Amino acid sequence: MKTQYLPGLVLFLMALNLQAAVVTEQVSYREGDTVMKGLIAYDDSVIGKRPGVLVVHEWWGHNDYARKRAAMLAEMGYTALAVDMYGEGKTASHPEDAGKFSGAVMSNMPVAKARFESAMTTLKHHATVDGDKIAAIGYCFGGGVVLAMARMGVDLKGVASFHGSVGTKSPVQKGQVKAKVRVFNGADDPFVPAEQIAAFKQEMDTAGVDYKFVNYPGVKHSFTNPGADEFGKKFNLPLAYDADADKASWAETKLFFEEIFR
């Protein structure tokens, strides 16, 4: 008799599994006169409100890689917003343009903060999100952005930077940073020199920030992005994907989120 009902049970479980899917939504939000175009991802099988995570793109702009990371976070049970920091969802296909786009943002931190906070407000107001539990992660340019937002006292539970710049012209004061901080860096990344790392650690220690800096030996810039090797060869840049460092840093991030959202 038991085997008689087994196929029906299997079909039922398969149906449940098919119903559980990551949903993505194109979203537009404004900062001043600039329209920002992002993407929200969440698992529609998760019941109730959940923490939200902002994903800030590399200097290439709001592309498939940032959206992929948002979907991965949705699979973990969070609602994620792949942020647009350049406006109109624009992307760069050449380092010269990427440098211009990212430099324009980072040279005007009040505007950068306004754009970030506009995205944060959009995420907080999403029907699936617990607005009291917001974190941010960023890659390359985005890593520098999320660290800058933490330094500026933005109300985040935590930030995680992947192969991002850790330098600053405005070191934080004690008590200024509300977020817990995690930095994942390639030890052979020429864009993040040893003196910059030392200054960052001293800054965090002096300001009493809850932080962790992870340096992966032999790892270069953009180590989490499988497309890094192609970009590196095409533009003669010191970029290289590292599967082990990618896997390890993501595992650390999962534990980090479990800690801050507990």
C-alpha positions as CSV (number, residue, x, y, z in Angstrom):
1,M,0.0,0.0,0.0
2,K,2.8,2.4,0.8
3,T,4.4,2.0,-2.6
4,Q,1.0,2.8,-4.2
5,Y,1.2,6.4,-2.9
6,L,4.9,7.0,-3.5
7,P,4.6,8.4,-7.1
8,G,1.9,10.9,-5.9
9,L,4.1,12.0,-3.1
10,V,7.0,12.5,-5.4
11,L,4.9,14.6,-7.8
12,F,3.6,16.7,-4.9
13,L,7.2,17.4,-3.7
14,M,8.3,18.2,-7.2
15,A,5.4,20.6,-7.6
16,L,6.4,22.4,-4.4
17,N,9.9,22.7,-5.6
18,L,8.8,24.2,-8.9
19,Q,6.7,26.7,-7.1
20,A,9.8,27.9,-5.1
21,A,11.6,30.2,-7.5
22,V,13.7,33.3,-7.5
23,V,11.7,36.2,-8.8
24,T,13.4,39.2,-10.4
25,E,11.9,42.7,-10.8
26,Q,13.3,45.6,-12.8
27,V,13.0,48.7,-10.6
28,S,13.6,52.4,-11.2
29,Y,14.3,55.0,-8.5
30,R,15.5,58.6,-8.5
31,E,18.3,60.7,-7.0
32,G,17.6,64.2,-8.0
33,D,17.0,64.3,-11.8
34,T,18.8,61.0,-12.4
35,V,16.9,57.8,-12.9
36,M,18.6,54.8,-11.5
37,K,17.7,51.4,-12.9
38,G,18.2,48.4,-10.7
39,L,17.0,44.8,-10.2
40,I,15.4,43.2,-7.1
41,A,15.6,39.5,-6.6
42,Y,13.8,37.3,-4.0
43,D,12.5,33.8,-3.4
44,D,8.7,33.9,-3.5
45,S,8.5,30.7,-1.5
46,V,9.9,32.4,1.6
47,I,7.1,33.4,3.9
48,G,7.2,36.8,5.6
49,K,9.6,39.6,5.6
50,R,13.4,39.0,5.4
51,P,16.6,41.0,5.5
52,G,17.6,43.0,2.5
53,V,21.0,43.2,0.8
54,L,22.3,45.9,-1.6
55,V,24.7,44.7,-4.3
56,V,27.0,47.4,-5.7
57,H,28.5,46.6,-9.1
58,E,32.1,46.6,-10.3
59,W,33.3,49.6,-12.3
60,W,31.8,48.1,-15.4
61,G,28.4,49.2,-14.1
62,H,25.1,47.5,-13.4
63,N,25.6,44.3,-15.5
64,D,24.8,40.6,-15.4
65,Y,27.4,39.9,-12.8
66,A,25.8,42.2,-10.2
67,R,22.4,40.7,-11.1
68,K,23.8,37.2,-10.7
69,R,25.0,38.0,-7.2
70,A,21.6,39.4,-6.3
71,A,19.9,36.1,-7.5
72,M,22.4,34.1,-5.4
73,L,21.4,36.1,-2.3
74,A,17.8,35.5,-3.1
75,E,18.5,31.8,-3.2
76,M,19.9,32.2,0.4
77,G,16.6,33.6,1.5
78,Y,17.3,37.4,1.3
79,T,15.8,40.1,-0.9
80,A,18.6,41.7,-2.9
81,L,18.8,44.9,-4.9
82,A,21.5,45.1,-7.6
83,V,22.1,48.8,-7.4
84,D,22.8,51.3,-10.2
85,M,25.3,53.8,-9.2
86,Y,25.9,55.4,-12.6
87,G,22.3,56.2,-13.6
88,E,20.1,54.9,-16.4
89,G,21.6,51.4,-15.9
90,K,24.6,52.3,-18.1
91,T,27.6,50.0,-18.4
92,A,31.1,50.3,-19.7
93,S,32.8,47.9,-22.1
94,H,36.2,49.6,-22.0
95,P,38.4,50.5,-18.9
96,E,38.6,54.1,-20.0
97,D,34.8,54.5,-19.8
98,A,34.6,52.5,-16.6
99,G,37.2,54.7,-15.1
100,K,35.3,57.8,-16.1
101,F,32.0,56.5,-14.8
102,S,33.4,55.3,-11.4
103,G,35.6,58.4,-11.0
104,A,32.7,60.7,-11.5
105,V,30.8,59.0,-8.6
106,M,33.7,58.6,-6.2
107,S,34.8,62.3,-6.7
108,N,31.4,63.5,-5.5
109,M,30.7,61.5,-2.3
110,P,27.5,63.5,-1.4
111,V,25.9,62.4,-4.7
112,A,27.3,58.8,-4.2
113,K,25.7,58.7,-0.8
114,A,22.4,60.1,-2.1
115,R,22.3,57.5,-4.8
116,F,23.1,54.7,-2.4
117,E,20.5,55.8,0.1
118,S,17.9,56.1,-2.6
119,A,18.5,52.4,-3.5
120,M,18.4,51.6,0.2
121,T,15.0,53.3,0.6
122,T,13.7,51.4,-2.4
123,L,14.8,48.1,-1.0
124,K,13.4,48.9,2.5
125,H,10.0,49.6,1.1
126,H,9.8,46.3,-0.9
127,A,7.0,44.1,0.4
128,T,9.3,41.2,1.3
129,V,11.9,43.2,3.3
130,D,12.4,43.8,7.0
131,G,13.6,47.4,6.8
132,D,15.5,47.2,10.1
133,K,17.8,44.5,8.6
134,I,19.8,45.9,5.7
135,A,23.3,45.1,4.6
136,A,25.4,45.8,1.5
137,I,28.1,44.1,-0.5
138,G,30.2,45.5,-3.3
139,Y,32.7,44.3,-5.9
140,C,35.8,46.3,-7.1
141,F,34.4,49.9,-7.4
142,G,31.3,48.6,-5.4
143,G,33.6,47.4,-2.6
144,G,35.0,50.9,-2.2
145,V,31.4,52.3,-2.3
146,V,30.1,50.1,0.5
147,L,33.1,50.8,2.7
148,A,32.6,54.6,2.0
149,M,29.0,54.3,3.0
150,A,30.0,52.5,6.3
151,R,32.6,55.3,6.9
152,M,29.9,57.9,6.4
153,G,27.7,56.3,9.1
154,V,24.9,54.9,6.8
155,D,22.7,52.8,9.0
156,L,23.6,49.3,7.8
157,K,23.9,46.1,9.8
158,G,27.0,45.1,7.8
159,V,29.0,45.6,4.7
160,A,31.3,43.2,2.7
161,S,33.8,44.4,0.2
162,F,35.2,42.0,-2.4
163,H,38.5,43.1,-4.2
164,G,37.6,46.7,-3.5
165,S,39.7,49.7,-2.6
166,V,40.2,50.2,1.1
167,G,41.8,53.6,1.0
168,T,40.2,56.9,2.0
169,K,41.0,60.6,2.3
170,S,38.6,60.9,5.3
171,P,39.5,58.4,8.0
172,V,36.6,57.6,10.3
173,Q,36.3,58.7,13.9
174,K,35.5,56.5,16.8
175,G,31.8,55.6,16.9
176,Q,31.1,56.8,13.4
177,V,30.7,53.4,11.8
178,K,27.5,51.6,12.6
179,A,28.0,48.6,10.3
180,K,30.1,45.5,10.9
181,V,32.8,45.3,8.2
182,R,34.2,42.4,6.2
183,V,36.9,42.8,3.5
184,F,38.0,40.1,1.1
185,N,41.1,40.9,-0.8
186,G,43.6,39.2,-3.1
187,A,47.1,39.4,-1.6
188,D,48.6,39.8,-5.1
189,D,46.2,42.6,-6.1
190,P,48.3,45.6,-7.3
191,F,45.3,47.9,-6.9
192,V,45.4,47.4,-3.2
193,P,49.0,47.9,-2.0
194,A,50.3,46.8,1.4
195,E,50.5,50.4,2.7
196,Q,46.8,50.9,1.9
197,I,45.9,47.8,3.8
198,A,48.0,48.8,6.8
199,A,46.4,52.2,6.9
200,F,42.9,50.7,6.7
201,K,43.6,48.3,9.6
202,Q,45.0,51.1,11.7
203,E,41.9,53.3,10.8
204,M,39.5,50.5,11.8
205,D,41.3,49.7,15.0
206,T,41.5,53.3,16.1
207,A,37.8,53.9,15.4
208,G,36.8,50.7,17.2
209,V,35.1,49.1,14.2
210,D,34.0,45.5,14.3
211,Y,35.9,44.4,11.1
212,K,37.7,41.4,9.6
213,F,40.2,41.6,6.8
214,V,40.8,38.4,4.8
215,N,43.8,38.3,2.4
216,Y,43.9,35.4,0.0
217,P,47.6,34.5,-0.9
218,G,48.4,34.5,-4.6
219,V,45.1,35.9,-5.6
220,K,44.7,38.9,-8.0
221,H,42.1,41.6,-8.5
222,S,38.5,40.7,-9.5
223,F,38.9,37.1,-8.1
224,T,35.2,36.5,-7.7
225,N,34.2,37.2,-11.3
226,P,34.5,34.3,-13.7
227,G,34.8,36.9,-16.5
228,A,38.0,38.4,-15.0
229,D,40.4,36.3,-17.1
230,E,38.8,37.4,-20.3
231,F,38.9,41.1,-19.3
232,G,42.5,40.8,-18.1
233,K,43.7,39.4,-21.4
234,K,41.7,41.7,-23.5
235,F,42.8,44.9,-21.8
236,N,46.2,43.7,-20.3
237,L,45.0,44.2,-16.7
238,P,46.1,42.2,-13.6
239,L,42.7,40.5,-13.3
240,A,42.2,36.8,-12.6
241,Y,39.3,34.6,-11.4
242,D,40.2,32.3,-8.5
243,A,37.5,29.7,-7.8
244,D,38.9,28.8,-4.3
245,A,39.0,32.4,-3.1
246,D,35.5,33.0,-4.6
247,K,34.0,30.0,-2.8
248,A,35.8,30.8,0.5
249,S,34.8,34.5,0.5
250,W,31.1,33.7,-0.3
251,A,31.1,31.1,2.5
252,E,32.4,33.7,4.9
253,T,29.7,36.1,3.7
254,K,27.0,33.6,4.4
255,L,28.3,33.2,8.0
256,F,28.6,37.0,8.3
257,F,25.0,37.5,7.3
258,E,23.8,34.8,9.8
259,E,25.7,36.7,12.5
260,I,24.4,40.3,11.7
261,F,20.8,39.2,11.0
262,R,20.5,36.8,13.9
